[in-house]
Amino acid sequence: MPPSVRDWLPAGDLVWFLLEAVAQMELDEFYRMHRTDGWGNAAYEPSMVVSLLLYAYCVGERSSRRIERLCERDIAFRLITGNQAPDHCTIARFRQGCEEALAALFTQVLRLCAEAGLVKAEVVALDGTKIKANASLAANRTYAWLEEEVRRMLSEAEAKDAEEDELYRPGRRRDEFPEELKDPGKRLALLREAKERLEREAAAEAAQQAEMIEKRVEGEEKTGRKKRGRKPKELDDTPQAEAKANVTDPESRIMKTRTGYVQGYEARVVATKDQLILAADVTQEENDVWQLHPMLEQAQDELAGVSVEEPIGVLLADAGYWSEANIQEADPQGPELLTATTKDWKQRKALREKEPPRGRIPKDLSLPERMERELRTKRGWGLYSQRGWIVEPVFGQAKDERRCERFMRRGHIAARSEWRLMAATHNLLKSRRRGQVAWA
């Protein structure tokens, strides 16, 4: 008889830790997705597939084909599957069909960390990183091209229908497209989606501009004086001909990084001093300013959801999240917001050149001046200087150690599910390294 694979791994191996963690989770949502009427082939045990995906993400394997091969060759993978070998299609379909349930595993893992006493939210840091989408920059097309391509495909389909009507009589066959189009229905849907996205964005931008103009006019009428600066112009609610959208993943965006432009998404986290992730999300917005309060609220909701009573004391964020509106909208009861107003190197230079401020805060200071003064105090800089080593390693570990530089699936919801699964496994690994578990 062959030896048991359970004897081939030491007691302290990651796989045992992960299987014990999954045993503490509520997986009812996964079981509800399986048929119980006896139709179809026998399904794999949902808890097994969840364990398989969590372990794969822990060790940096996200490709369904690589996971399939590892189920045949790797002892830890074979132990999880019970010497079964689910194929890559099964793994991919499970990940696609259960994307919301997989994203919700983040909260369950955070609950286990909270029960183990690992969640300490007195000081947290917020930041984001750009992750490539499963699409190429070369797949971007202008609005004019999309409009012309949609028109061409529809006209070709209409011409083909007319030709078949003449050959086979009307009503006999009306569903065939030109042979040179491999998958015209899917292609046309993607082109239309990209075109409609540009139209929605143009309409929203025009409405925002009109609201700004209206407020400006009302302010001038109240004061009786014209405001300084150039008067904003009304925008057309139709996209410009050169506006671009990606035809492979229309929900992704062109984003600027230090090394150039990428087609991708912005992945954000709120992390504690122990580098435990409290909130994880993916946005299509490259601008950080509007994401401060949504991410803070998400972190607070996650803490409440796992019954952590300790409130967030201080939130640290870099200059990308600074705006006077963000400070004005902050809850006076907390948490305290420490947000840089300039780049970090400029702050360090100011600290070298000037002594830390002392005494009472002058009453005539503006909001930026108040924040700059707070960050130059010993307490303020002592807190803010922790921001980098709190949150930056989280992205480094995800991208470098576990190779999450590109999302595997397309679409905003799929990318968000994948990022939250990465965050969940990050927290599992942190709790294991700390040697503290809720079920010990």
C-alpha distance (Angstrom), angle and dihedral (degrees) to the residues before:
residue distance angle dihedral
M1 . . .
P2 3.83 . .
P3 3.82 115.5 .
S4 3.79 118.6 -99.6
V5 3.80 113.0 -97.4
R6 3.82 87.3 -138.1
D7 3.81 88.3 72.3
W8 3.80 93.1 55.8
L9 3.80 97.6 68.3
P10 3.83 126.5 63.9
A11 3.79 120.0 -116.4
G12 3.81 92.4 -109.2
D13 3.80 95.9 54.6
L14 3.82 118.8 130.2
V15 3.79 92.2 -118.4
W16 3.83 92.9 65.0
F17 3.78 91.0 49.3
L18 3.80 91.3 50.6
L19 3.81 95.1 47.5
E20 3.80 89.7 51.5
A21 3.82 90.0 49.7
V22 3.82 92.9 51.3
A23 3.80 89.5 49.7
Q24 3.82 87.8 62.4
M25 3.82 94.0 52.0
E26 3.79 128.6 93.9
L27 3.80 107.3 -121.7
D28 3.80 99.7 173.0
E29 3.82 91.3 120.9
F30 3.81 91.1 60.2
Y31 3.81 93.1 47.8
R32 3.82 91.8 50.3
M33 3.79 89.7 61.5
H34 3.81 93.1 62.5
R35 3.78 123.6 88.3
T36 3.79 117.1 -116.3
D37 3.82 99.2 -175.0
G38 3.80 95.2 91.8
W39 3.81 95.8 -109.5
G40 3.79 121.4 132.6
N41 3.80 131.7 14.2
A42 3.77 121.3 -41.4
A43 3.80 110.2 -81.2
Y44 3.77 125.9 -132.4
E45 3.79 115.6 -105.1
P46 3.86 105.8 -88.8
S47 3.80 93.2 -139.6
M48 3.81 88.7 55.2
V49 3.82 93.0 52.6
V50 3.82 91.4 46.0
S51 3.82 89.9 51.0
L52 3.80 89.7 47.1
L53 3.80 93.5 53.1
L54 3.81 94.3 44.0
Y55 3.80 92.1 50.0
A56 3.81 91.8 45.6
Y57 3.82 91.4 52.1
C58 3.81 90.3 46.5
V59 3.80 91.1 58.3
G60 3.82 94.5 40.2
E61 3.81 100.0 -102.7
R62 3.82 113.9 132.2
S63 3.80 103.4 148.4
S64 3.82 110.5 103.6
R65 3.82 90.2 -146.1
R66 3.80 92.7 53.1
I67 3.80 90.3 46.7
E68 3.82 89.2 52.3
R69 3.82 91.1 52.9
L70 3.81 92.0 46.4
C71 3.81 90.0 52.9
E72 3.82 86.0 63.4
R73 3.81 99.8 39.9
D74 3.83 110.6 25.7
I75 3.81 120.7 78.2
A76 3.83 95.7 -146.4
F77 3.81 92.0 50.4
R78 3.82 91.3 46.7
L79 3.80 90.2 50.1
I80 3.81 91.6 53.2
T81 3.81 93.1 48.1
G82 3.80 95.2 42.1
N83 3.83 90.8 -119.5
Q84 3.78 90.6 -53.4
A85 3.81 120.8 129.9
P86 3.81 113.8 -147.6
D87 3.79 109.6 -164.0
H88 3.78 123.6 -120.8
C89 3.82 93.1 -104.0
T90 3.81 90.7 58.5
I91 3.80 91.6 48.3
A92 3.81 92.6 46.6
R93 3.83 93.3 47.3
F94 3.80 91.3 49.1
R95 3.80 91.2 50.6
Q96 3.79 91.0 48.1
G97 3.80 97.4 44.3
C98 3.80 94.7 44.8
E99 3.80 100.4 39.3
E100 3.83 94.4 125.0
A101 3.80 92.8 46.3
L102 3.81 90.8 47.6
A103 3.81 90.3 50.5
A104 3.82 88.9 51.6
L105 3.82 90.0 58.5
F106 3.81 86.0 79.2
T107 3.80 90.4 70.5
Q108 3.80 92.3 46.8
V109 3.80 91.9 52.1
L110 3.80 90.2 47.1
R111 3.81 88.6 52.9
L112 3.82 90.4 54.4
C113 3.81 89.4 50.1
A114 3.81 90.6 48.9
E115 3.81 91.8 50.8
A116 3.80 88.3 51.8
G117 3.82 90.1 53.7
L118 3.81 95.1 -113.5
V119 3.82 98.7 122.7
K120 3.81 109.5 92.5
A121 3.79 111.9 163.5
E122 3.79 103.9 177.0
V123 3.84 90.4 112.1
V124 3.81 122.7 21.0
A125 3.79 134.1 169.4
L126 3.81 130.7 -145.5
D127 3.79 126.0 -153.6
G128 3.79 142.8 138.3
T129 3.77 140.3 -143.7
K130 3.78 133.1 -159.9
I131 3.79 116.7 -114.7
K132 3.78 122.1 -171.0
A133 3.77 119.1 -111.1
N134 3.79 123.1 -130.5
A135 3.80 87.6 -97.8
S136 3.78 138.4 81.8
L137 3.78 129.7 -114.9
A138 3.80 86.3 -130.0
A139 3.82 89.5 64.7
N140 3.81 92.4 69.9
R141 3.80 115.6 113.0
T142 3.78 132.2 -172.0
Y143 3.80 122.6 -112.6
A144 3.82 90.2 -113.1
W145 3.83 91.0 54.0
L146 3.82 92.3 47.0
E147 3.80 92.2 49.1
E148 3.80 91.8 49.8
E149 3.83 93.4 44.6
V150 3.82 93.4 50.9
R151 3.80 90.0 48.2
R152 3.84 91.2 48.5
M153 3.82 94.3 49.4
L154 3.79 92.7 48.1
S155 3.79 92.2 48.3
E156 3.83 91.3 47.9
A157 3.80 90.1 50.5
E158 3.79 90.8 49.3
A159 3.81 91.6 48.5
K160 3.81 90.7 48.9
D161 3.81 90.9 50.5
A162 3.80 90.8 51.5
E163 3.81 90.6 49.0
E164 3.82 92.1 51.0
D165 3.80 91.6 46.2
E166 3.76 87.8 57.7
L167 3.81 92.6 47.6
Y168 3.81 102.3 38.5
R169 3.84 103.2 20.4
P170 3.82 122.8 -103.0
G171 3.79 115.8 -61.8
R172 3.84 94.9 20.9
R173 3.84 99.8 97.2
R174 3.81 120.9 -3.5
D175 3.80 103.4 148.6
E176 3.81 104.6 77.5
F177 3.79 123.9 107.0
P178 3.82 128.9 -164.9
E179 3.81 113.5 -61.4
E180 3.80 93.2 -125.1
L181 3.81 90.7 67.0
K182 3.80 107.6 82.2
D183 3.79 96.9 -164.4
P184 3.80 107.2 1.7
G185 3.79 97.0 168.7
K186 3.79 93.4 55.3
R187 3.80 92.9 39.9
L188 3.80 92.7 50.3
A189 3.82 90.8 48.5
L190 3.83 91.4 52.8
L191 3.79 92.2 47.5
R192 3.79 91.5 49.0
E193 3.81 91.0 47.8
A194 3.81 91.6 52.0
K195 3.81 91.4 46.5
E196 3.82 93.0 48.0
R197 3.81 90.8 48.5
L198 3.80 90.8 57.6
E199 3.81 89.9 47.5
R200 3.82 92.3 50.8
E201 3.79 92.4 48.7
A202 3.80 92.3 48.1
A203 3.81 91.5 49.4
A204 3.82 92.2 48.3
E205 3.81 92.1 48.1
A206 3.81 91.3 49.0
A207 3.82 91.2 49.7
Q208 3.80 91.5 49.5
Q209 3.80 91.1 49.4
A210 3.82 91.5 48.6
E211 3.82 90.0 51.7
M212 3.80 90.6 50.7
I213 3.81 91.3 50.6
E214 3.81 90.9 48.3
K215 3.82 92.1 51.8
R216 3.81 90.4 47.9
V217 3.81 91.5 52.3
E218 3.82 91.8 47.8
G219 3.79 90.8 50.4
E220 3.81 92.0 50.3
E221 3.82 91.3 49.0
K222 3.80 92.0 51.2
T223 3.80 95.7 47.8
G224 3.79 96.7 33.5
R225 3.79 90.0 -134.3
K226 3.77 131.6 101.8
K227 3.79 116.6 -118.3
R228 3.77 120.7 -117.0
G229 3.76 122.5 -105.1
R230 3.75 133.9 43.0
K231 3.78 115.3 -42.0
P232 3.85 110.4 -113.2
K233 3.79 115.3 -112.2
E234 3.76 124.8 -129.4
L235 3.80 114.0 -104.5
D236 3.77 128.3 -136.3
D237 3.81 113.5 -112.9
T238 3.81 91.2 -138.2
P239 3.83 120.0 83.7
Q240 3.78 120.8 -103.5
A241 3.78 115.2 -106.7
E242 3.84 91.8 -113.7
A243 3.85 95.3 50.1
K244 3.82 109.1 120.3
A245 3.80 137.3 -143.5
N246 3.80 131.6 175.6
V247 3.80 115.1 -112.1
T248 3.83 94.2 -161.1
D249 3.81 96.8 52.1
P250 3.82 108.4 7.1
E251 3.82 91.7 -176.2
S252 3.81 93.8 60.4
R253 3.81 121.6 87.3
I254 3.78 139.5 -144.7
M255 3.81 105.5 -105.2
K256 3.77 132.9 -175.0
T257 3.81 120.3 -127.9
R258 3.79 134.2 174.3
T259 3.79 90.3 -94.0
G260 3.81 97.7 43.6
Y261 3.79 138.8 -78.8
V262 3.80 124.9 -29.8
Q263 3.79 135.1 -176.5
G264 3.76 103.9 -122.2
Y265 3.78 154.0 88.4
E266 3.80 136.5 -79.4
A267 3.82 112.1 -111.6
R268 3.82 114.8 -160.9
V269 3.79 135.8 -171.5
V270 3.79 139.8 -178.2
A271 3.82 108.7 -145.8
T272 3.81 135.9 -174.2
K273 3.81 127.4 -131.6
D274 3.82 87.6 -92.4
Q275 3.84 88.3 56.5
L276 3.80 91.1 -111.5
I277 3.82 111.3 149.9
L278 3.82 114.7 -123.8
A279 3.82 97.4 176.3
A280 3.79 133.5 15.1
D281 3.78 128.2 -177.0
V282 3.79 143.2 153.1
T283 3.80 123.5 -134.4
Q284 3.76 136.6 -177.6
E285 3.82 90.0 -140.8
E286 3.78 115.6 101.9
N287 3.81 90.7 -171.4
D288 3.81 110.0 90.0
V289 3.81 97.3 -162.2
W290 3.80 97.1 82.7
Q291 3.81 94.0 46.3
L292 3.82 100.5 63.8
H293 3.80 99.3 85.1
P294 3.85 96.4 36.3
M295 3.82 90.7 53.6
L296 3.80 92.1 44.4
E297 3.81 90.5 50.9
Q298 3.79 91.0 47.6
A299 3.82 90.6 52.5
Q300 3.80 90.8 49.7
D301 3.81 90.9 48.6
E302 3.81 91.2 49.9
L303 3.81 91.0 51.0
A304 3.80 91.1 49.3
G305 3.81 90.2 47.1
V306 3.82 91.9 56.8
S307 3.83 92.9 43.0
V308 3.80 97.6 -111.1
E309 3.79 106.2 157.3
E310 3.80 96.7 -173.0
P311 3.84 107.0 99.9
I312 3.78 124.6 -139.8
G313 3.80 106.8 -91.2
V314 3.81 104.5 -170.4
L315 3.81 131.2 8.2
L316 3.82 116.3 -155.7
A317 3.81 120.6 -158.7
D318 3.80 135.5 164.2
A319 3.80 127.4 -117.6
G320 3.80 92.8 -81.9
Y321 3.81 89.0 74.2
W322 3.79 96.1 47.1
S323 3.80 121.1 116.5
E324 3.78 133.1 134.4
A325 3.80 89.1 -123.4
N326 3.82 90.8 59.0
I327 3.81 90.8 53.9
Q328 3.80 93.1 44.9
E329 3.83 91.6 50.0
A330 3.82 92.6 50.0
D331 3.79 117.4 116.0
P332 3.84 108.2 -106.3
Q333 3.83 88.0 -144.3
G334 3.82 89.9 61.8
P335 2.88 174.1 -164.9
E336 3.79 98.9 -149.1
L337 3.81 113.7 -123.8
L338 3.80 118.4 -141.8
T339 3.79 106.2 -177.1
A340 3.79 125.0 166.7
T341 3.80 115.3 -121.6
T342 3.82 94.1 -161.2
K343 3.79 136.8 23.8
D344 3.80 116.6 -65.8
W345 3.81 95.1 -112.4
K346 3.80 90.2 56.2
Q347 3.79 89.9 51.5
R348 3.79 92.0 50.9
K349 3.79 89.7 49.5
A350 3.83 91.1 51.4
L351 3.81 89.9 50.5
R352 3.80 91.2 53.3
E353 3.79 93.3 47.8
K354 3.82 99.5 43.8
E355 3.76 135.3 43.1
P356 3.82 117.3 -116.2
P357 3.82 109.8 -89.5
R358 3.80 119.3 -105.8
G359 3.76 136.6 -170.5
R360 3.75 130.5 30.1
I361 3.79 122.1 -16.2
P362 3.83 110.8 -105.4
K363 3.80 111.5 -114.1
D364 3.82 95.6 -136.0
L365 3.82 95.9 61.7
S366 3.81 118.0 120.4
L367 3.80 121.1 -130.0
P368 3.84 94.0 -97.2
E369 3.80 90.8 47.8
R370 3.81 91.2 49.6
M371 3.80 91.5 51.2
E372 3.81 92.4 46.2
R373 3.80 89.9 50.3
E374 3.81 91.5 49.1
L375 3.80 91.8 51.2
R376 3.83 91.4 51.1
T377 3.80 92.5 55.8
K378 3.81 117.9 96.0
R379 3.79 91.4 -113.7
G380 3.79 94.7 45.0
W381 3.78 96.2 48.2
G382 3.80 91.3 41.1
L383 3.79 88.8 58.7
Y384 3.79 98.6 38.7
S385 3.82 93.8 48.0
Q386 3.81 87.4 66.1
R387 3.82 91.9 63.5
G388 3.80 96.5 85.7
W389 3.80 98.6 50.0
I390 3.81 92.0 42.0
V391 3.80 101.0 55.4
E392 3.81 109.6 13.0
P393 3.84 95.3 68.2
V394 3.81 88.9 55.4
F395 3.81 90.0 65.3
G396 3.79 92.5 41.1
Q397 3.79 92.1 54.2
A398 3.82 91.9 47.5
K399 3.81 96.1 46.2
D400 3.81 103.7 33.3
E401 3.78 105.5 26.6
R402 3.81 97.6 36.4
R403 3.82 98.7 25.6
C404 3.79 97.8 -125.4
E405 3.80 96.0 154.8
R406 3.81 95.6 124.5
F407 3.79 132.0 31.9
M408 3.80 114.9 -117.1
R409 3.80 97.2 -144.8
R410 3.80 134.5 46.0
G411 3.77 129.3 -115.3
H412 3.79 135.0 48.8
I413 3.82 96.0 -92.4
A414 3.82 92.5 48.6
A415 3.81 91.7 48.4
R416 3.81 91.0 48.9
S417 3.81 91.2 50.3
E418 3.79 91.0 50.7
W419 3.81 93.9 47.9
R420 3.80 93.3 49.1
L421 3.81 89.0 49.5
M422 3.81 88.2 52.5
A423 3.82 89.0 49.8
A424 3.81 91.4 49.5
T425 3.81 92.4 52.8
H426 3.82 89.7 45.0
N427 3.82 89.2 58.1
L428 3.81 91.3 46.0
L429 3.80 90.7 54.0
K430 3.81 91.6 46.8
S431 3.81 92.4 51.7
R432 3.82 90.8 48.7
R433 3.80 92.6 50.3
R434 3.79 90.1 49.4
G435 3.79 88.8 52.6
Q436 3.80 91.8 -130.6
V437 3.80 121.6 122.5
A438 3.78 132.0 167.8
W439 3.80 94.7 -131.0
A440 3.82 97.9 48.9
